[in-house]
Amino acid sequence: MQTARIAPRRRLAPLVAAALAATAGIATAPTSFASSHREAPFITTAPKVDGTDFYMFRSYEPGRDGYVTLIANYQPLQAAYGGPNYFKMDPNALYEIHIDNNGDAKEDITFQFRFDNKLANNGNGITLSIGGKDVAIPLTQGGQITAPNAAASNVAESYTVTVVRGDRRSGQRAALTNASGGGTSFAKPVDNIGTKTIPDYAAYAAQHIYTVNIPGCAQPGKVFVGQRKDAFAVNLGTIFDLVNAPLAVITDPTKIGAAENTIGDANVTTLALEVHKSCLTAGSDPVIGGWTTASLRQGRLLDPTPKSGHQTTSFNAGAWVQVSRLGMPLVNEVVIGLKDKDRFNGSKPVNDAQFADYVTSPTLPKLLEIALAIPGTSPTNFPRTDLVTTFLTGIPGVNKPAGNGTPSEMLRLNTDIAPVPFAEQNRLGIVGAILAGQPDRAGYPNGRRPKDDVVDISLVAVMGGLCMANGNGNALGFGSACNPGAVPLGATAFALHDAVDQAVVPLLPGFPYLTTPLPGAGQ
């Protein structure tokens, strides 16, 4: 019996990560961190349940501004040519998006995704007559595919979505239903095999966007699950190689796009929901918190003689064990200590106090000082209450829950703050808007939009930039939490960047926002 057990891995690290990132950046590096790619020892052995990014924002598609879009990406670093099985989701896993709407760091609403992969022809697969015998083909397709559940699909991928109100395991459960026909099972598009198999992937994938009825919600929502081009921009190798890049580049604002986006040729699998904001909030408090998790059964018994026609080679039983967690970006990678990365992935926001030291006393800045021989560049305002406010409690007047709430790592979004059209969004989120004198308050860390350059924002935050912005008319409401004299970089912190420009990543103008995945052939 194989036990899949992982400890808590939360996104409490965003602010720690930010701190680390910032320090690293200032040291020397036009590189950044993948939001959550292979960030903990255990999860590297289970890529199908590895969460990569979580987005939560007021929809900025025209006519949809009353809605909130929730996007959870899984299966990192997908090579478009990764056949013949490509990147189907795990039918033995439970993928979830959680919403806390009363500030107690516990889920009040959970959307659960379960997957099913069925071989065609009643488990026999598509066959060809060879020498008078019907023989199963070795590929995931037997011809061109242009519509859901196409006859040429050798594997029918589908999923269900259940909304749970209250505790994720014991709360009230009800299935989301297709507004057209009332079914509870939704077809998932085949990954982008190539242009010969799927000539117009954008049109094909669009047929898998469903309008859904959500129990307990008066307004219908939308759901889409399928492969997308990774929307996160970052230079992975450089940052993890002790920030192997010249300081002159990462402090020159004219060079924000000087480095290559390392994962620009990678796809991910997206779980996207669009839900009316009134269905996510509670009472008069407009602030919600969100995060995504993936869980596996506690026990797994491998089958020594796999059965023909089955899409699994193991028996899974026991309680669900959380093995992946993602809220704020960049947390587990560069904030949480190596010894606690698995623990972080298995933890819940309500228990985040156990990781507080990683945020209030981040280690990355000091590590970079040692590695790069640049002493005296890290902020000294310990404990880092500026980071705690921004990432663990919410910013007063922006996204701090009513009644203050329980300090915990998760994305927080004020659903009363109106969305900003894509062209007017400041890529540096709230801080960038404040510095530019713009009214945009709908960006990271008030939720997260695909355009928000969370790496650069985190660099600024970690190196004390938020404290400097705070001094500008107390714009971020930190009060006496910051001591500008303890921020050695001063205003220079605002110039920090990783030399990879998030704002130039191609996106769709509306749901599901993340663009068409790269094809395995025929680009």
C-alpha positions in Angstrom: 0.0 0.0 0.0 1.4 3.3 -1.0 0.4 6.3 1.1 0.3 9.7 -0.6 0.7 12.1 2.2 1.8 15.7 2.0 2.0 18.4 4.5 0.7 21.9 4.2 1.9 24.0 1.4 0.1 27.3 1.4 0.4 30.6 -0.4 1.3 32.3 2.8 4.7 32.6 1.1 3.5 35.2 -1.4 4.6 37.8 0.9 7.6 35.9 2.0 8.2 35.0 -1.6 7.8 38.6 -2.5 10.4 39.4 0.0 12.7 36.8 -1.3 12.0 37.7 -4.8 12.6 41.3 -4.2 15.9 40.7 -2.6 16.9 38.4 -5.2 16.0 40.8 -7.8 17.9 43.6 -6.5 20.9 41.4 -6.2 21.1 40.7 -9.9 18.6 39.0 -12.0 16.4 39.4 -14.9 14.6 36.3 -14.0 11.6 35.4 -11.9 9.8 32.6 -10.3 7.1 30.4 -11.7 4.1 31.1 -9.7 4.0 27.5 -8.6 5.8 25.0 -10.7 7.3 21.9 -9.0 7.6 23.9 -5.8 7.7 21.2 -3.2 9.5 17.7 -3.0 6.3 15.6 -3.0 4.4 17.4 -5.7 7.2 16.8 -8.2 6.2 13.2 -8.2 2.5 14.0 -8.9 2.4 16.6 -11.7 -1.3 16.0 -12.5 -2.2 17.6 -9.2 0.4 20.3 -9.1 -1.3 23.7 -9.1 0.6 26.4 -11.0 -1.3 29.6 -10.7 -4.5 30.9 -9.2 -6.3 34.0 -10.5 -9.4 35.8 -9.0 -10.6 39.1 -10.4 -13.7 41.1 -11.3 -14.5 40.1 -14.9 -13.4 42.9 -17.3 -15.1 41.4 -20.4 -17.7 44.0 -21.6 -21.1 43.3 -20.1 -19.8 40.9 -17.5 -18.5 43.3 -14.8 -20.9 42.0 -12.2 -19.1 38.7 -12.2 -15.9 37.3 -10.6 -13.6 35.0 -12.6 -11.8 32.2 -10.8 -9.0 30.4 -12.6 -6.9 27.5 -11.2 -4.2 26.1 -13.4 -2.7 22.7 -13.0 0.0 20.4 -14.6 2.9 22.8 -15.1 5.4 23.0 -18.0 3.4 21.0 -20.6 5.3 20.5 -23.8 2.8 20.9 -26.6 4.2 17.9 -28.4 3.8 15.6 -25.3 1.9 12.8 -26.9 0.5 10.3 -27.4 -1.4 10.6 -24.1 -0.9 14.3 -23.6 -2.1 15.8 -20.3 -5.4 14.4 -19.2 -6.5 15.2 -15.7 -6.4 12.6 -12.9 -9.7 10.8 -12.3 -8.5 9.7 -8.9 -7.9 13.3 -7.7 -10.1 16.0 -6.3 -9.5 19.5 -7.6 -11.1 22.4 -5.6 -11.5 26.2 -5.6 -12.3 27.6 -2.1 -13.9 30.9 -1.1 -13.9 32.4 2.4 -16.5 35.2 2.6 -16.4 36.0 6.3 -12.7 36.4 7.1 -12.3 33.4 9.3 -9.8 31.7 7.0 -12.1 28.7 6.5 -13.9 27.8 3.3 -17.5 28.8 3.0 -18.0 27.9 -0.6 -16.1 25.2 -2.5 -16.2 24.2 -6.1 -15.1 20.6 -6.6 -14.0 19.3 -9.9 -13.8 15.5 -10.6 -12.7 14.0 -13.9 -13.5 10.9 -15.9 -11.6 9.5 -18.9 -13.4 6.8 -20.9 -11.9 4.8 -23.7 -14.1 4.7 -26.8 -16.0 1.7 -28.0 -16.9 0.5 -24.5 -13.3 0.4 -23.3 -12.0 -1.3 -26.4 -10.9 1.9 -28.0 -11.0 2.8 -31.7 -10.0 -0.2 -33.7 -8.8 -0.9 -37.3 -9.2 -4.0 -39.2 -5.7 -5.5 -39.7 -5.4 -8.9 -41.3 -9.0 -9.6 -40.5 -8.7 -8.7 -36.9 -10.0 -5.6 -35.1 -6.9 -4.1 -33.4 -6.9 -1.1 -31.0 -5.0 2.0 -32.2 -2.2 3.4 -30.1 -3.1 7.1 -30.4 -5.5 9.3 -28.5 -7.2 10.2 -31.8 -8.2 8.3 -34.9 -8.8 11.2 -37.2 -9.7 14.9 -37.3 -11.5 16.4 -34.3 -13.7 19.5 -34.6 -16.5 19.2 -32.0 -17.1 17.9 -28.5 -17.3 14.1 -28.1 -16.1 13.6 -31.7 -16.1 10.0 -33.0 -12.4 10.3 -33.8 -11.6 10.9 -30.1 -10.2 7.7 -28.6 -10.7 8.9 -25.1 -13.7 10.9 -24.0 -12.6 13.4 -21.2 -15.4 14.8 -19.0 -15.8 16.4 -15.6 -18.4 17.3 -13.0 -18.5 20.4 -10.8 -20.1 20.3 -7.3 -20.6 23.3 -5.1 -20.2 22.7 -1.4 -21.5 25.2 1.2 -19.7 25.0 4.5 -16.9 22.6 5.3 -15.5 21.1 2.1 -16.1 17.6 3.3 -19.2 17.8 5.4 -21.1 20.8 4.0 -24.2 20.8 1.8 -23.5 19.6 -1.7 -25.2 20.2 -5.1 -24.1 19.7 -8.7 -23.7 22.5 -11.2 -25.9 21.8 -14.2 -25.7 22.7 -17.9 -28.1 25.6 -18.6 -28.8 23.9 -21.9 -30.3 20.5 -21.1 -29.7 20.3 -17.4 -26.9 17.7 -17.5 -24.2 17.5 -14.8 -21.4 16.1 -17.0 -19.3 18.4 -19.2 -17.0 17.5 -22.0 -13.4 18.6 -21.8 -11.6 19.4 -25.0 -8.7 17.2 -26.2 -5.3 18.9 -25.8 -4.0 20.8 -28.8 -2.4 17.9 -30.6 -1.7 19.8 -33.7 -3.3 21.6 -36.6 -3.9 18.5 -38.7 -5.9 16.8 -36.0 -7.6 20.0 -34.9 -7.5 22.7 -37.7 -9.1 25.5 -35.6 -8.4 24.8 -32.0 -9.8 28.2 -30.8 -13.2 27.4 -32.3 -13.1 23.9 -31.1 -12.3 24.9 -27.5 -14.9 27.6 -27.5 -17.6 24.9 -27.9 -16.6 23.7 -24.4 -17.5 27.0 -22.6 -20.8 26.2 -20.8 -23.4 28.4 -19.2 -24.2 26.7 -15.9 -26.8 26.9 -13.2 -25.2 27.2 -9.8 -27.4 25.9 -6.9 -28.0 28.7 -4.5 -27.2 31.4 -7.0 -29.9 33.3 -8.9 -27.6 34.2 -11.8 -26.2 31.6 -14.2 -22.4 31.3 -14.4 -19.9 29.9 -16.9 -17.4 27.0 -16.7 -14.5 26.0 -18.9 -11.9 23.3 -18.3 -9.2 22.6 -20.9 -5.6 23.2 -22.0 -4.4 26.8 -22.3 -1.1 28.6 -23.0 0.6 29.3 -19.7 -0.2 33.0 -19.0 2.6 33.4 -16.4 5.8 35.0 -17.7 9.0 34.2 -15.9 12.7 33.3 -16.4 12.9 30.2 -14.3 16.5 29.1 -14.8 18.1 32.5 -14.0 16.3 33.1 -10.7 17.0 29.6 -9.3 20.7 29.9 -10.4 21.3 32.4 -7.5 19.8 35.2 -9.6 22.3 34.8 -12.4 21.8 38.2 -14.1 23.3 41.7 -14.1 22.1 44.2 -11.6 22.2 46.9 -14.2 19.4 45.1 -16.1 16.9 44.5 -13.3 17.1 48.1 -12.1 16.6 49.7 -15.5 12.9 50.3 -16.2 13.6 50.4 -20.0 14.6 46.7 -19.9 11.5 45.1 -18.4 11.3 42.9 -21.5 15.0 42.2 -21.9 14.9 38.5 -20.9 13.1 35.6 -22.5 10.0 34.2 -20.9 11.3 30.7 -20.1 7.8 29.2 -20.0 6.6 31.0 -23.1 6.4 27.7 -25.0 4.5 25.8 -22.2 0.8 25.0 -21.8 -1.2 24.3 -18.6 -4.6 22.9 -17.9 -7.1 25.5 -16.7 -10.2 25.1 -14.5 -12.2 28.4 -15.0 -15.4 29.6 -13.4 -17.3 32.8 -13.8 -19.7 33.4 -10.9 -21.8 36.5 -10.1 -20.2 38.4 -7.2 -23.4 38.3 -5.2 -23.1 34.5 -5.1 -19.7 34.6 -3.5 -20.1 37.3 -0.8 -21.8 37.1 2.6 -23.8 39.9 4.1 -22.5 43.5 3.5 -18.8 42.6 3.4 -17.6 42.7 -0.2 -14.2 41.1 0.5 -13.7 37.4 -0.3 -10.6 35.2 0.0 -9.8 32.4 -2.5 -7.4 29.6 -3.0 -7.2 26.3 -4.9 -6.2 22.8 -3.7 -5.8 19.3 -5.0 -6.2 16.1 -3.0 -5.5 12.4 -3.4 -6.8 9.4 -1.6 -4.8 8.4 1.4 -4.2 4.9 0.2 -3.1 3.7 -3.2 -2.6 0.0 -4.2 -0.9 -0.6 -7.5 -2.4 -3.3 -9.7 0.3 -5.7 -10.8 -1.9 -6.9 -13.7 -3.6 -3.8 -15.2 -6.9 -4.6 -16.9 -7.4 -4.0 -20.6 -9.6 -1.0 -21.3 -9.0 0.6 -17.9 -7.6 4.2 -17.6 -6.1 3.5 -14.2 -3.6 1.0 -12.8 -4.3 1.4 -9.1 -7.0 1.1 -6.5 -7.5 4.3 -4.4 -9.2 4.4 -1.1 -9.3 6.3 2.2 -9.8 9.9 3.2 -8.8 12.7 0.9 -5.3 14.1 1.6 -4.5 17.6 0.4 -1.2 17.6 -1.5 -1.3 20.9 -3.3 -2.3 24.4 -2.3 -2.2 27.8 -4.0 -3.5 31.2 -3.2 -1.0 34.1 -3.6 1.7 33.5 -6.1 5.4 32.8 -5.4 5.0 31.6 -1.9 6.1 28.0 -1.6 8.9 28.4 -4.1 10.9 31.2 -2.5 9.4 31.9 0.9 8.7 28.6 2.7 11.8 26.8 4.0 12.6 23.5 2.2 11.8 21.5 5.3 8.2 22.8 5.4 7.3 22.9 1.7 5.3 19.7 1.8 3.7 20.8 5.1 2.7 24.0 3.5 1.0 22.2 0.6 -1.1 20.1 3.0 -2.1 23.0 5.3 -5.2 25.1 5.5 -5.3 28.9 5.7 -6.7 28.8 9.2 -3.5 27.2 10.4 -1.1 29.6 8.7 0.3 31.0 12.0 2.7 28.1 11.9 4.5 29.7 8.9 4.5 33.2 10.2 8.3 33.5 10.7 8.8 32.9 6.9 6.9 36.1 6.3 7.9 38.3 9.1 11.6 37.4 8.8 12.1 36.3 5.2 15.4 34.5 4.5 15.8 35.1 0.8 17.1 38.7 1.0 19.9 37.6 3.4 20.7 34.6 1.2 21.1 36.8 -1.8 23.3 39.2 0.2 25.6 36.3 1.0 25.6 34.7 -2.5 26.0 38.0 -4.4 28.2 39.8 -1.9 25.9 42.9 -1.8 25.4 43.4 2.0 23.1 46.0 3.5 20.4 45.9 0.8 17.6 44.1 2.7 14.9 46.0 4.6 15.4 45.9 8.4 11.9 46.7 9.6 11.4 43.5 11.4 8.9 42.0 11.8 7.8 42.8 8.2 4.4 44.1 9.1 4.2 45.7 5.7 4.2 42.2 4.1 1.8 40.8 6.7 -0.7 43.6 6.0 -0.4 43.2 2.2 -0.5 39.4 2.0 -1.9 37.9 5.2 -4.6 40.3 6.5 -5.5 42.5 3.6 -4.9 46.2 3.0 -7.1 48.6 4.9 -9.5 50.4 2.7 -8.8 48.0 -0.2 -9.3 44.3 0.6 -9.2 43.9 4.4 -12.3 41.8 5.5 -14.8 43.4 7.9 -13.9 42.6 11.5 -10.2 42.3 10.4 -10.4 38.6 9.9 -7.9 35.8 10.6 -4.4 36.4 9.3 -3.9 33.8 6.5 -2.4 33.3 3.1 -4.9 33.5 0.3 -5.9 35.9 -2.5 -8.2 38.6 -1.2 -10.6 40.5 -3.5 -12.8 43.4 -2.8 -15.7 42.7 -5.1 -17.0 46.3 -4.8 -14.0 47.6 -6.7 -15.0 48.0 -10.3 -12.9 46.2 -13.0 -10.7 48.2 -15.3 -10.6 47.5 -19.1 -7.5 45.5 -20.1 -5.9 48.4 -21.9 -6.1 50.6 -18.8 -4.9 48.0 -16.3 -1.6 48.9 -14.7 0.7 45.9 -14.9 2.1 46.6 -11.5 -1.4 46.5 -9.9 -2.2 48.8 -7.0 1.3 50.0 -6.4 1.9 50.8 -10.0 -1.4 52.7 -10.2 -0.6 54.7 -7.1 2.8 55.7 -8.4 1.2 56.7 -11.8 -1.7 58.6 -10.2 -4.2 56.2 -11.7 -7.5 55.1 -10.2 -6.9 51.3 -10.8 -7.3 49.4 -7.6 -8.6 46.2 -9.2 -5.2 44.6 -9.5 -2.8 42.5 -7.4 -2.7 42.1 -4.5 -6.4 42.9 -4.6 -7.1 39.6 -6.3 -4.9 38.8 -9.3 -5.5 39.4 -13.0 -3.6 37.6 -15.8 -1.9 40.9 -16.8 -0.6 41.7 -13.3 3.2 41.3 -13.2 3.2 39.6 -9.8 7.0 39.0 -9.9 7.8 42.6 -10.3 5.2 43.6 -7.8 6.6 41.1 -5.3 10.1 42.4 -5.9 9.0 45.9 -5.0 7.1 44.7 -2.0 9.9 42.6 -0.6 12.5 45.3 -0.9 10.3 47.8 1.0 8.6 49.5 -1.9 5.2 49.3 -0.3 6.5 51.3 2.7 7.8 54.0 0.4 4.4 54.1 -1.4 2.8 54.2 2.0 4.7 57.4 2.7 3.0 59.0 -0.3 -0.1 60.3 1.5 -0.4 57.0 3.4 -1.8 55.6 0.1 -1.8 52.0 1.3 -3.1 52.6 4.8 -0.3 51.0 6.7 -0.2 53.8 9.2 2.9 53.4 11.4 3.6 49.8 10.2 6.5 51.0 8.0 9.7 52.7 8.9 11.2 54.2 5.6 14.5 54.5 7.4 14.7 50.7 7.5 14.4 50.4 3.8 18.0 50.7 2.4 16.9 50.8 -1.2 14.4 53.5 -0.7 12.7 54.7 -3.9 15.0 52.5 -5.9 12.9 49.6 -4.9 10.3 50.8 -7.4 12.7 50.2 -10.3 13.2 46.5 -9.6 11.9 44.0 -12.2 12.8 40.6 -13.4 13.3 41.6 -17.1 10.4 39.5 -18.3 7.3 41.6 -19.1 4.0 39.9 -18.0 1.9 42.5 -19.8 2.9 41.3 -23.3 1.6 37.7 -22.8 -1.3 37.1 -25.2 -4.7 36.8 -23.6 -8.3 36.6 -24.7 -10.6 39.6 -24.2 -13.1 37.5 -22.3 -13.8 34.3 -20.5 -11.8 32.1 -20.0 -9.2 34.9 -20.7 -6.2 32.6 -21.0 -5.4 32.1 -24.7 -5.4 29.1 -27.0 -2.7 26.5 -26.1 0.3 26.0 -28.4 -0.2 23.1 -30.9 2.1 20.1 -30.8 2.7 20.5 -34.6 1.8 23.0 -37.3 2.4 26.3 -35.6 
